[in-house]
Amino acid sequence: MKTNDEKHIFGVVKVGDKGQIVIPRDARKLYNIKPGDALLLLGDGNGMALVKTQIFHDAIEQVMEGLNK
C-alpha cells in the first residue's frame, strides 16, 4: 500500500435533498472513481473522508497472505 503526502482542494460540493453529493470530475479522474464503485465513508471529530473499498480489500488480502505463509 502506497502513501502519498499530496494535498488537493477540489472545490465545494453541496448536499442535495436526498443527502447526495457529486464528487468533482477532477477528483474522480485523479482517484479513478467510476460509476458503481463502492466508497467507504470514514469520520472522526475533525471531518470525513471517502476511501475506495478496494483499498481495504487489497490490504486484507495482503494480511491474509502473510498469515498463510
PDB file with one MODEL, atoms N, CA, C and O in Angstrom:
MODEL        1
ATOM      1  N   MET A   1       0.846  -1.175   0.000  1.00  0.00           N
ATOM      2  CA  MET A   1       0.000   0.000   0.000  1.00  0.00           C
ATOM      3  C   MET A   1       0.892   1.239   0.000  1.00  0.00           C
ATOM      4  O   MET A   1       1.757   1.377   0.864  1.00  0.00           O
ATOM      5  N   LYS A   2       0.688   2.142  -0.962  1.00  0.00           N
ATOM      6  CA  LYS A   2       1.486   3.351  -1.058  1.00  0.00           C
ATOM      7  C   LYS A   2       0.857   4.458  -0.223  1.00  0.00           C
ATOM      8  O   LYS A   2      -0.362   4.510  -0.065  1.00  0.00           O
ATOM      9  N   THR A   3       1.694   5.342   0.310  1.00  0.00           N
ATOM     10  CA  THR A   3       1.193   6.559   0.946  1.00  0.00           C
ATOM     11  C   THR A   3       1.654   7.733   0.104  1.00  0.00           C
ATOM     12  O   THR A   3       2.694   7.674  -0.551  1.00  0.00           O
ATOM     13  N   ASN A   4       0.880   8.785   0.130  1.00  0.00           N
ATOM     14  CA  ASN A   4       1.164   9.953  -0.676  1.00  0.00           C
ATOM     15  C   ASN A   4       0.809  11.181   0.151  1.00  0.00           C
ATOM     16  O   ASN A   4      -0.301  11.275   0.675  1.00  0.00           O
ATOM     17  N   ASP A   5       1.735  12.117   0.271  1.00  0.00           N
ATOM     18  CA  ASP A   5       1.508  13.302   1.081  1.00  0.00           C
ATOM     19  C   ASP A   5       0.923  14.473   0.296  1.00  0.00           C
ATOM     20  O   ASP A   5       0.812  15.573   0.838  1.00  0.00           O
ATOM     21  N   GLU A   6       0.546  14.265  -0.965  1.00  0.00           N
ATOM     22  CA  GLU A   6      -0.047  15.337  -1.751  1.00  0.00           C
ATOM     23  C   GLU A   6      -1.397  15.726  -1.173  1.00  0.00           C
ATOM     24  O   GLU A   6      -2.157  14.873  -0.715  1.00  0.00           O
ATOM     25  N   LYS A   7      -1.688  17.014  -1.198  1.00  0.00           N
ATOM     26  CA  LYS A   7      -2.974  17.542  -0.731  1.00  0.00           C
ATOM     27  C   LYS A   7      -3.673  18.197  -1.915  1.00  0.00           C
ATOM     28  O   LYS A   7      -3.019  18.791  -2.772  1.00  0.00           O
ATOM     29  N   HIS A   8      -4.987  18.093  -1.966  1.00  0.00           N
ATOM     30  CA  HIS A   8      -5.763  18.657  -3.067  1.00  0.00           C
ATOM     31  C   HIS A   8      -6.999  19.350  -2.517  1.00  0.00           C
ATOM     32  O   HIS A   8      -7.578  18.916  -1.521  1.00  0.00           O
ATOM     33  N   ILE A   9      -7.390  20.413  -3.167  1.00  0.00           N
ATOM     34  CA  ILE A   9      -8.681  21.047  -2.920  1.00  0.00           C
ATOM     35  C   ILE A   9      -9.424  21.003  -4.249  1.00  0.00           C
ATOM     36  O   ILE A   9      -8.964  21.564  -5.244  1.00  0.00           O
ATOM     37  N   PHE A  10     -10.560  20.342  -4.260  1.00  0.00           N
ATOM     38  CA  PHE A  10     -11.319  20.161  -5.500  1.00  0.00           C
ATOM     39  C   PHE A  10     -12.493  21.126  -5.618  1.00  0.00           C
ATOM     40  O   PHE A  10     -13.158  21.159  -6.654  1.00  0.00           O
ATOM     41  N   GLY A  11     -12.756  21.900  -4.595  1.00  0.00           N
ATOM     42  CA  GLY A  11     -13.866  22.837  -4.623  1.00  0.00           C
ATOM     43  C   GLY A  11     -14.904  22.467  -3.582  1.00  0.00           C
ATOM     44  O   GLY A  11     -14.693  21.578  -2.757  1.00  0.00           O
ATOM     45  N   VAL A  12     -16.015  23.156  -3.634  1.00  0.00           N
ATOM     46  CA  VAL A  12     -17.101  22.969  -2.674  1.00  0.00           C
ATOM     47  C   VAL A  12     -18.190  22.132  -3.323  1.00  0.00           C
ATOM     48  O   VAL A  12     -18.532  22.341  -4.487  1.00  0.00           O
ATOM     49  N   VAL A  13     -18.733  21.185  -2.567  1.00  0.00           N
ATOM     50  CA  VAL A  13     -19.883  20.415  -3.038  1.00  0.00           C
ATOM     51  C   VAL A  13     -21.042  20.683  -2.091  1.00  0.00           C
ATOM     52  O   VAL A  13     -20.836  20.962  -0.910  1.00  0.00           O
ATOM     53  N   LYS A  14     -22.243  20.600  -2.604  1.00  0.00           N
ATOM     54  CA  LYS A  14     -23.434  20.810  -1.786  1.00  0.00           C
ATOM     55  C   LYS A  14     -24.153  19.488  -1.603  1.00  0.00           C
ATOM     56  O   LYS A  14     -24.148  18.635  -2.491  1.00  0.00           O
ATOM     57  N   VAL A  15     -24.763  19.329  -0.458  1.00  0.00           N
ATOM     58  CA  VAL A  15     -25.558  18.142  -0.165  1.00  0.00           C
ATOM     59  C   VAL A  15     -26.970  18.388  -0.693  1.00  0.00           C
ATOM     60  O   VAL A  15     -27.604  19.392  -0.368  1.00  0.00           O
ATOM     61  N   GLY A  16     -27.448  17.450  -1.516  1.00  0.00           N
ATOM     62  CA  GLY A  16     -28.791  17.567  -2.075  1.00  0.00           C
ATOM     63  C   GLY A  16     -29.861  17.138  -1.088  1.00  0.00           C
ATOM     64  O   GLY A  16     -29.558  16.719   0.029  1.00  0.00           O
ATOM     65  N   ASP A  17     -31.115  17.245  -1.509  1.00  0.00           N
ATOM     66  CA  ASP A  17     -32.253  16.896  -0.659  1.00  0.00           C
ATOM     67  C   ASP A  17     -32.202  15.459  -0.160  1.00  0.00           C
ATOM     68  O   ASP A  17     -32.677  15.167   0.937  1.00  0.00           O
ATOM     69  N   LYS A  18     -31.631  14.561  -0.955  1.00  0.00           N
ATOM     70  CA  LYS A  18     -31.544  13.148  -0.574  1.00  0.00           C
ATOM     71  C   LYS A  18     -30.227  12.820   0.134  1.00  0.00           C
ATOM     72  O   LYS A  18     -29.919  11.647   0.343  1.00  0.00           O
ATOM     73  N   GLY A  19     -29.449  13.838   0.504  1.00  0.00           N
ATOM     74  CA  GLY A  19     -28.185  13.605   1.188  1.00  0.00           C
ATOM     75  C   GLY A  19     -27.046  13.237   0.253  1.00  0.00           C
ATOM     76  O   GLY A  19     -25.995  12.786   0.708  1.00  0.00           O
ATOM     77  N   GLN A  20     -27.236  13.419  -1.033  1.00  0.00           N
ATOM     78  CA  GLN A  20     -26.220  13.041  -2.010  1.00  0.00           C
ATOM     79  C   GLN A  20     -25.302  14.205  -2.328  1.00  0.00           C
ATOM     80  O   GLN A  20     -25.702  15.368  -2.263  1.00  0.00           O
ATOM     81  N   ILE A  21     -24.049  13.873  -2.676  1.00  0.00           N
ATOM     82  CA  ILE A  21     -23.104  14.873  -3.169  1.00  0.00           C
ATOM     83  C   ILE A  21     -22.579  14.397  -4.515  1.00  0.00           C
ATOM     84  O   ILE A  21     -22.642  13.210  -4.835  1.00  0.00           O
ATOM     85  N   VAL A  22     -22.064  15.326  -5.291  1.00  0.00           N
ATOM     86  CA  VAL A  22     -21.410  14.996  -6.554  1.00  0.00           C
ATOM     87  C   VAL A  22     -19.910  15.156  -6.330  1.00  0.00           C
ATOM     88  O   VAL A  22     -19.446  16.220  -5.918  1.00  0.00           O
ATOM     89  N   ILE A  23     -19.157  14.097  -6.602  1.00  0.00           N
ATOM     90  CA  ILE A  23     -17.706  14.160  -6.483  1.00  0.00           C
ATOM     91  C   ILE A  23     -17.182  14.862  -7.733  1.00  0.00           C
ATOM     92  O   ILE A  23     -17.464  14.425  -8.848  1.00  0.00           O
ATOM     93  N   PRO A  24     -16.425  15.943  -7.559  1.00  0.00           N
ATOM     94  CA  PRO A  24     -15.948  16.700  -8.723  1.00  0.00           C
ATOM     95  C   PRO A  24     -15.171  15.825  -9.711  1.00  0.00           C
ATOM     96  O   PRO A  24     -14.469  14.890  -9.325  1.00  0.00           O
ATOM     97  N   ARG A  25     -15.317  16.155 -10.986  1.00  0.00           N
ATOM     98  CA  ARG A  25     -14.696  15.396 -12.074  1.00  0.00           C
ATOM     99  C   ARG A  25     -13.192  15.213 -11.878  1.00  0.00           C
ATOM    100  O   ARG A  25     -12.671  14.116 -12.077  1.00  0.00           O
ATOM    101  N   ASP A  26     -12.488  16.288 -11.485  1.00  0.00           N
ATOM    102  CA  ASP A  26     -11.036  16.181 -11.297  1.00  0.00           C
ATOM    103  C   ASP A  26     -10.684  15.162 -10.211  1.00  0.00           C
ATOM    104  O   ASP A  26      -9.697  14.438 -10.343  1.00  0.00           O
ATOM    105  N   ALA A  27     -11.475  15.098  -9.147  1.00  0.00           N
ATOM    106  CA  ALA A  27     -11.236  14.122  -8.076  1.00  0.00           C
ATOM    107  C   ALA A  27     -11.523  12.711  -8.578  1.00  0.00           C
ATOM    108  O   ALA A  27     -10.761  11.785  -8.299  1.00  0.00           O
ATOM    109  N   ARG A  28     -12.629  12.542  -9.324  1.00  0.00           N
ATOM    110  CA  ARG A  28     -12.953  11.212  -9.867  1.00  0.00           C
ATOM    111  C   ARG A  28     -11.857  10.734 -10.804  1.00  0.00           C
ATOM    112  O   ARG A  28     -11.495   9.558 -10.796  1.00  0.00           O
ATOM    113  N   LYS A  29     -11.333  11.642 -11.605  1.00  0.00           N
ATOM    114  CA  LYS A  29     -10.269  11.278 -12.544  1.00  0.00           C
ATOM    115  C   LYS A  29      -8.983  10.915 -11.804  1.00  0.00           C
ATOM    116  O   LYS A  29      -8.367   9.892 -12.102  1.00  0.00           O
ATOM    117  N   LEU A  30      -8.575  11.739 -10.848  1.00  0.00           N
ATOM    118  CA  LEU A  30      -7.337  11.510 -10.111  1.00  0.00           C
ATOM    119  C   LEU A  30      -7.376  10.184  -9.345  1.00  0.00           C
ATOM    120  O   LEU A  30      -6.385   9.455  -9.308  1.00  0.00           O
ATOM    121  N   TYR A  31      -8.528   9.876  -8.733  1.00  0.00           N
ATOM    122  CA  TYR A  31      -8.634   8.672  -7.911  1.00  0.00           C
ATOM    123  C   TYR A  31      -9.308   7.511  -8.639  1.00  0.00           C
ATOM    124  O   TYR A  31      -9.631   6.490  -8.032  1.00  0.00           O
ATOM    125  N   ASN A  32      -9.516   7.679  -9.943  1.00  0.00           N
ATOM    126  CA  ASN A  32     -10.085   6.621 -10.780  1.00  0.00           C
ATOM    127  C   ASN A  32     -11.401   6.087 -10.205  1.00  0.00           C
ATOM    128  O   ASN A  32     -11.584   4.877 -10.071  1.00  0.00           O
ATOM    129  N   ILE A  33     -12.306   6.995  -9.871  1.00  0.00           N
ATOM    130  CA  ILE A  33     -13.616   6.632  -9.336  1.00  0.00           C
ATOM    131  C   ILE A  33     -14.595   6.559 -10.497  1.00  0.00           C
ATOM    132  O   ILE A  33     -14.802   7.534 -11.221  1.00  0.00           O
ATOM    133  N   LYS A  34     -15.189   5.392 -10.659  1.00  0.00           N
ATOM    134  CA  LYS A  34     -16.119   5.137 -11.759  1.00  0.00           C
ATOM    135  C   LYS A  34     -17.524   4.903 -11.208  1.00  0.00           C
ATOM    136  O   LYS A  34     -17.674   4.544 -10.040  1.00  0.00           O
ATOM    137  N   PRO A  35     -18.560   5.101 -12.036  1.00  0.00           N
ATOM    138  CA  PRO A  35     -19.920   4.791 -11.590  1.00  0.00           C
ATOM    139  C   PRO A  35     -20.002   3.342 -11.091  1.00  0.00           C
ATOM    140  O   PRO A  35     -19.495   2.425 -11.738  1.00  0.00           O
ATOM    141  N   GLY A  36     -20.635   3.153  -9.957  1.00  0.00           N
ATOM    142  CA  GLY A  36     -20.782   1.818  -9.385  1.00  0.00           C
ATOM    143  C   GLY A  36     -19.695   1.448  -8.388  1.00  0.00           C
ATOM    144  O   GLY A  36     -19.834   0.455  -7.673  1.00  0.00           O
ATOM    145  N   ASP A  37     -18.599   2.233  -8.322  1.00  0.00           N
ATOM    146  CA  ASP A  37     -17.554   1.950  -7.333  1.00  0.00           C
ATOM    147  C   ASP A  37     -18.118   2.111  -5.923  1.00  0.00           C
ATOM    148  O   ASP A  37     -18.951   2.983  -5.677  1.00  0.00           O
ATOM    149  N   ALA A  38     -17.662   1.274  -5.007  1.00  0.00           N
ATOM    150  CA  ALA A  38     -18.062   1.372  -3.609  1.00  0.00           C
ATOM    151  C   ALA A  38     -17.051   2.234  -2.866  1.00  0.00           C
ATOM    152  O   ALA A  38     -15.843   2.041  -3.000  1.00  0.00           O
ATOM    153  N   LEU A  39     -17.550   3.180  -2.086  1.00  0.00           N
ATOM    154  CA  LEU A  39     -16.701   4.050  -1.291  1.00  0.00           C
ATOM    155  C   LEU A  39     -17.078   3.894   0.177  1.00  0.00           C
ATOM    156  O   LEU A  39     -18.253   3.767   0.519  1.00  0.00           O
ATOM    157  N   LEU A  40     -16.074   3.906   1.030  1.00  0.00           N
ATOM    158  CA  LEU A  40     -16.274   3.810   2.469  1.00  0.00           C
ATOM    159  C   LEU A  40     -16.172   5.217   3.037  1.00  0.00           C
ATOM    160  O   LEU A  40     -15.209   5.933   2.761  1.00  0.00           O
ATOM    161  N   LEU A  41     -17.161   5.616   3.829  1.00  0.00           N
ATOM    162  CA  LEU A  41     -17.157   6.935   4.454  1.00  0.00           C
ATOM    163  C   LEU A  41     -16.602   6.800   5.871  1.00  0.00           C
ATOM    164  O   LEU A  41     -17.200   6.151   6.729  1.00  0.00           O
ATOM    165  N   LEU A  42     -15.443   7.427   6.097  1.00  0.00           N
ATOM    166  CA  LEU A  42     -14.795   7.400   7.407  1.00  0.00           C
ATOM    167  C   LEU A  42     -14.951   8.770   8.048  1.00  0.00           C
ATOM    168  O   LEU A  42     -15.078   9.776   7.349  1.00  0.00           O
ATOM    169  N   GLY A  43     -14.943   8.812   9.369  1.00  0.00           N
ATOM    170  CA  GLY A  43     -15.047  10.101  10.029  1.00  0.00           C
ATOM    171  C   GLY A  43     -14.471  10.077  11.430  1.00  0.00           C
ATOM    172  O   GLY A  43     -14.368   9.028  12.066  1.00  0.00           O
ATOM    173  N   ASP A  44     -14.098  11.261  11.894  1.00  0.00           N
ATOM    174  CA  ASP A  44     -13.674  11.448  13.275  1.00  0.00           C
ATOM    175  C   ASP A  44     -14.168  12.827  13.705  1.00  0.00           C
ATOM    176  O   ASP A  44     -15.004  13.428  13.030  1.00  0.00           O
ATOM    177  N   GLY A  45     -13.659  13.323  14.817  1.00  0.00           N
ATOM    178  CA  GLY A  45     -14.109  14.611  15.319  1.00  0.00           C
ATOM    179  C   GLY A  45     -13.741  15.781  14.438  1.00  0.00           C
ATOM    180  O   GLY A  45     -14.270  16.877  14.623  1.00  0.00           O
ATOM    181  N   ASN A  46     -12.847  15.581  13.480  1.00  0.00           N
ATOM    182  CA  ASN A  46     -12.392  16.666  12.614  1.00  0.00           C
ATOM    183  C   ASN A  46     -13.065  16.700  11.256  1.00  0.00           C
ATOM    184  O   ASN A  46     -13.043  17.737  10.594  1.00  0.00           O
ATOM    185  N   GLY A  47     -13.664  15.598  10.817  1.00  0.00           N
ATOM    186  CA  GLY A  47     -14.279  15.604   9.497  1.00  0.00           C
ATOM    187  C   GLY A  47     -14.495  14.213   8.947  1.00  0.00           C
ATOM    188  O   GLY A  47     -14.512  13.225   9.681  1.00  0.00           O
ATOM    189  N   MET A  48     -14.661  14.158   7.629  1.00  0.00           N
ATOM    190  CA  MET A  48     -14.973  12.907   6.944  1.00  0.00           C
ATOM    191  C   MET A  48     -14.015  12.696   5.784  1.00  0.00           C
ATOM    192  O   MET A  48     -13.393  13.636   5.289  1.00  0.00           O
ATOM    193  N   ALA A  49     -13.910  11.438   5.359  1.00  0.00           N
ATOM    194  CA  ALA A  49     -13.104  11.097   4.193  1.00  0.00           C
ATOM    195  C   ALA A  49     -13.776   9.942   3.465  1.00  0.00           C
ATOM    196  O   ALA A  49     -14.347   9.052   4.097  1.00  0.00           O
ATOM    197  N   LEU A  50     -13.709   9.956   2.152  1.00  0.00           N
ATOM    198  CA  LEU A  50     -14.195   8.853   1.321  1.00  0.00           C
ATOM    199  C   LEU A  50     -12.996   8.063   0.828  1.00  0.00           C
ATOM    200  O   LEU A  50     -12.019   8.638   0.348  1.00  0.00           O
ATOM    201  N   VAL A  51     -13.074   6.736   0.947  1.00  0.00           N
ATOM    202  CA  VAL A  51     -11.989   5.863   0.527  1.00  0.00           C
ATOM    203  C   VAL A  51     -12.590   4.727  -0.284  1.00  0.00           C
ATOM    204  O   VAL A  51     -13.618   4.167   0.096  1.00  0.00           O
ATOM    205  N   LYS A  52     -11.954   4.382  -1.401  1.00  0.00           N
ATOM    206  CA  LYS A  52     -12.442   3.249  -2.189  1.00  0.00           C
ATOM    207  C   LYS A  52     -12.318   1.974  -1.353  1.00  0.00           C
ATOM    208  O   LYS A  52     -11.277   1.733  -0.741  1.00  0.00           O
ATOM    209  N   THR A  53     -13.361   1.168  -1.324  1.00  0.00           N
ATOM    210  CA  THR A  53     -13.333  -0.061  -0.536  1.00  0.00           C
ATOM    211  C   THR A  53     -12.276  -1.033  -1.048  1.00  0.00           C
ATOM    212  O   THR A  53     -11.810  -1.892  -0.299  1.00  0.00           O
ATOM    213  N   GLN A  54     -11.897  -0.907  -2.307  1.00  0.00           N
ATOM    214  CA  GLN A  54     -10.887  -1.789  -2.885  1.00  0.00           C
ATOM    215  C   GLN A  54      -9.564  -1.677  -2.129  1.00  0.00           C
ATOM    216  O   GLN A  54      -8.829  -2.659  -2.022  1.00  0.00           O
ATOM    217  N   ILE A  55      -9.254  -0.489  -1.604  1.00  0.00           N
ATOM    218  CA  ILE A  55      -8.022  -0.286  -0.834  1.00  0.00           C
ATOM    219  C   ILE A  55      -8.019  -1.199   0.388  1.00  0.00           C
ATOM    220  O   ILE A  55      -7.003  -1.822   0.695  1.00  0.00           O
ATOM    221  N   PHE A  56      -9.149  -1.281   1.084  1.00  0.00           N
ATOM    222  CA  PHE A  56      -9.244  -2.138   2.263  1.00  0.00           C
ATOM    223  C   PHE A  56      -9.226  -3.615   1.869  1.00  0.00           C
ATOM    224  O   PHE A  56      -8.618  -4.440   2.551  1.00  0.00           O
ATOM    225  N   HIS A  57      -9.887  -3.934   0.781  1.00  0.00           N
ATOM    226  CA  HIS A  57      -9.903  -5.315   0.298  1.00  0.00           C
ATOM    227  C   HIS A  57      -8.477  -5.774  -0.007  1.00  0.00           C
ATOM    228  O   HIS A  57      -8.079  -6.874   0.378  1.00  0.00           O
ATOM    229  N   ASP A  58      -7.711  -4.931  -0.698  1.00  0.00           N
ATOM    230  CA  ASP A  58      -6.331  -5.276  -1.044  1.00  0.00           C
ATOM    231  C   ASP A  58      -5.469  -5.442   0.201  1.00  0.00           C
ATOM    232  O   ASP A  58      -4.642  -6.351   0.264  1.00  0.00           O
ATOM    233  N   ALA A  59      -5.656  -4.571   1.195  1.00  0.00           N
ATOM    234  CA  ALA A  59      -4.876  -4.654   2.435  1.00  0.00           C
ATOM    235  C   ALA A  59      -5.191  -5.943   3.191  1.00  0.00           C
ATOM    236  O   ALA A  59      -4.288  -6.583   3.731  1.00  0.00           O
ATOM    237  N   ILE A  60      -6.457  -6.322   3.231  1.00  0.00           N
ATOM    238  CA  ILE A  60      -6.849  -7.557   3.922  1.00  0.00           C
ATOM    239  C   ILE A  60      -6.250  -8.767   3.218  1.00  0.00           C
ATOM    240  O   ILE A  60      -5.785  -9.702   3.870  1.00  0.00           O
ATOM    241  N   GLU A  61      -6.261  -8.751   1.885  1.00  0.00           N
ATOM    242  CA  GLU A  61      -5.650  -9.856   1.138  1.00  0.00           C
ATOM    243  C   GLU A  61      -4.166  -9.986   1.465  1.00  0.00           C
ATOM    244  O   GLU A  61      -3.667 -11.101   1.612  1.00  0.00           O
ATOM    245  N   GLN A  62      -3.455  -8.874   1.581  1.00  0.00           N
ATOM    246  CA  GLN A  62      -2.030  -8.914   1.916  1.00  0.00           C
ATOM    247  C   GLN A  62      -1.817  -9.500   3.303  1.00  0.00           C
ATOM    248  O   GLN A  62      -0.898 -10.293   3.510  1.00  0.00           O
ATOM    249  N   VAL A  63      -2.660  -9.116   4.250  1.00  0.00           N
ATOM    250  CA  VAL A  63      -2.551  -9.652   5.606  1.00  0.00           C
ATOM    251  C   VAL A  63      -2.814 -11.154   5.604  1.00  0.00           C
ATOM    252  O   VAL A  63      -2.090 -11.921   6.238  1.00  0.00           O
ATOM    253  N   MET A  64      -3.848 -11.563   4.891  1.00  0.00           N
ATOM    254  CA  MET A  64      -4.195 -12.988   4.852  1.00  0.00           C
ATOM    255  C   MET A  64      -3.082 -13.805   4.200  1.00  0.00           C
ATOM    256  O   MET A  64      -2.785 -14.913   4.646  1.00  0.00           O
ATOM    257  N   GLU A  65      -2.466 -13.267   3.151  1.00  0.00           N
ATOM    258  CA  GLU A  65      -1.356 -13.959   2.502  1.00  0.00           C
ATOM    259  C   GLU A  65      -0.190 -14.133   3.484  1.00  0.00           C
ATOM    260  O   GLU A  65       0.466 -15.174   3.506  1.00  0.00           O
ATOM    261  N   GLY A  66       0.053 -13.114   4.281  1.00  0.00           N
ATOM    262  CA  GLY A  66       1.115 -13.180   5.279  1.00  0.00           C
ATOM    263  C   GLY A  66       0.834 -14.219   6.343  1.00  0.00           C
ATOM    264  O   GLY A  66       1.759 -14.867   6.834  1.00  0.00           O
ATOM    265  N   LEU A  67      -0.432 -14.390   6.711  1.00  0.00           N
ATOM    266  CA  LEU A  67      -0.798 -15.387   7.718  1.00  0.00           C
ATOM    267  C   LEU A  67      -0.676 -16.812   7.187  1.00  0.00           C
ATOM    268  O   LEU A  67      -0.406 -17.744   7.945  1.00  0.00           O
ATOM    269  N   ASN A  68      -0.876 -16.973   5.892  1.00  0.00           N
ATOM    270  CA  ASN A  68      -0.848 -18.299   5.293  1.00  0.00           C
ATOM    271  C   ASN A  68       0.567 -18.786   5.008  1.00  0.00           C
ATOM    272  O   ASN A  68       0.743 -19.933   4.596  1.00  0.00           O
ATOM    273  N   LYS A  69       1.572 -17.954   5.213  1.00  0.00           N
ATOM    274  CA  LYS A  69       2.952 -18.362   4.927  1.00  0.00           C
ATOM    275  C   LYS A  69       3.562 -19.077   6.103  1.00  0.00           C
ATOM    276  O   LYS A  69       4.720 -19.492   6.040  1.00  0.00           O
TER     277      LYS A  69
ENDMDL
END
